[in-house]
Each structure stands twice: as C-alpha cells, then as structure tokens.
Amino acid sequence: MSDERESALDGQLPDGRYDAFILSAESRADAVAVSCAITTGPHRGDVVDLVSTQFATRDPIALIGRPCTLVVRGGEIRIDP
C-alpha cells in the first residue's frame, strides 16, 4: 500500500524537532536500535528507524512507549528522551 500523503517521509526528515514515541527497541552491540513514530505535525505517523549509543546501558523493553523528541540537523538525527 503506497503512502499518498503529500508530506510522506521520503527517506529524510527536514531539519527540526519532532515529537515522537518509541514503538520498539532492540539491543545491538554497544547500542540500541529503535523505531520512533512521529506524533505531531505534517510528518505525523511517519516511522523513523535509527541506532543509538545513547541508550546502550538501558533495558530496551523499558524504552518502548516512552515519549521522545527527534532532533534533525544536517541530515543527522538524535533522540532527546
């Protein structure tokens, strides 16, 4: 099923801050892979997958469902918990 929204995520978010919540989290070597759903604005409903060393010492299961903010600058994404 294609996403017909005019604002659909095409692989890169524009620079900015995006309210989101963590859908899933999985341990990786020295990092955690997370999937975050954007909850507001024109990209609401888009899912962003990334690997973060920021949560390497946390239990991935405890991250699921937590709100966060995705910060995009210069094509790089970081998570503000």
Secondary structure per residue as TSV (DSSP state, phi and psi in degrees):
chain	resnum	aa	ss	phi	psi
A	1	M	-	360.0	124.2
A	2	S	-	-82.6	155.0
A	3	D	-	-94.9	111.9
A	4	E	-	-94.1	3.6
A	5	R	-	-65.8	138.0
A	6	E	T	-61.8	-29.3
A	7	S	T	-98.0	14.3
A	8	A	-	-56.2	142.3
A	9	L	-	-64.3	125.6
A	10	D	-	-110.1	29.2
A	11	G	S	110.7	-19.0
A	12	Q	-	-147.8	132.6
A	13	L	-	-85.8	143.0
A	14	P	-	-64.8	154.7
A	15	D	S	-53.8	141.0
A	16	G	E	153.2	-171.6
A	17	R	E	-116.0	137.7
A	18	Y	E	-132.8	121.9
A	19	D	E	-68.5	137.2
A	20	A	E	-153.4	175.1
A	21	F	E	-140.6	156.6
A	22	I	E	-85.3	118.9
A	23	L	E	-83.0	-41.3
A	24	S	E	-152.0	157.5
A	25	A	E	-149.6	140.4
A	26	E	E	-143.3	134.4
A	27	S	E	-66.1	141.8
A	28	R	E	-131.7	169.7
A	29	A	T	-60.0	114.2
A	30	D	T	60.4	22.5
A	31	A	E	-161.6	177.1
A	32	V	E	-132.8	129.6
A	33	A	E	-88.1	128.3
A	34	V	E	-128.1	150.2
A	35	S	E	-116.5	126.6
A	36	C	E	-120.6	136.1
A	37	A	E	-101.6	128.5
A	38	I	E	-75.4	134.1
A	39	T	-	-107.5	-10.6
A	40	T	S	-140.6	165.5
A	41	G	S	78.7	-171.7
A	42	P	T	-67.3	-17.9
A	43	H	T	-100.8	12.9
A	44	R	T	-52.4	130.7
A	45	G	T	94.6	-15.8
A	46	D	-	-70.8	146.4
A	47	V	E	-112.8	132.6
A	48	V	E	-115.9	125.6
A	49	D	E	-105.6	132.7
A	50	L	E	-154.0	164.1
A	51	V	E	-114.4	129.1
A	52	S	E	-127.7	134.2
A	53	T	S	-82.5	-13.2
A	54	Q	T	-57.2	-34.3
A	55	F	T	-104.6	14.9
A	56	A	T	-55.8	-31.2
A	57	T	T	-95.2	0.9
A	58	R	S	-95.8	154.2
A	59	D	-	-72.5	117.6
A	60	P	H	-56.9	-37.1
A	61	I	H	-62.4	-35.2
A	62	A	H	-69.6	-17.2
A	63	L	H	-81.1	-25.1
A	64	I	T	-61.9	129.5
A	65	G	T	88.4	-5.0
A	66	R	-	-78.3	140.5
A	67	P	E	-73.3	154.7
A	68	C	E	-157.9	174.4
A	69	T	E	-123.9	128.4
A	70	L	E	-90.9	128.2
A	71	V	E	-114.0	120.3
A	72	V	E	-112.9	126.2
A	73	R	E	-142.8	123.7
A	74	G	T	60.0	32.1
A	75	G	T	82.4	-0.4
A	76	E	E	-105.1	140.8
A	77	I	E	-114.7	135.6
A	78	R	E	-129.4	161.0
A	79	I	E	-109.5	128.6
A	80	D	E	-99.8	112.6
A	81	P	-	-68.9	360.0
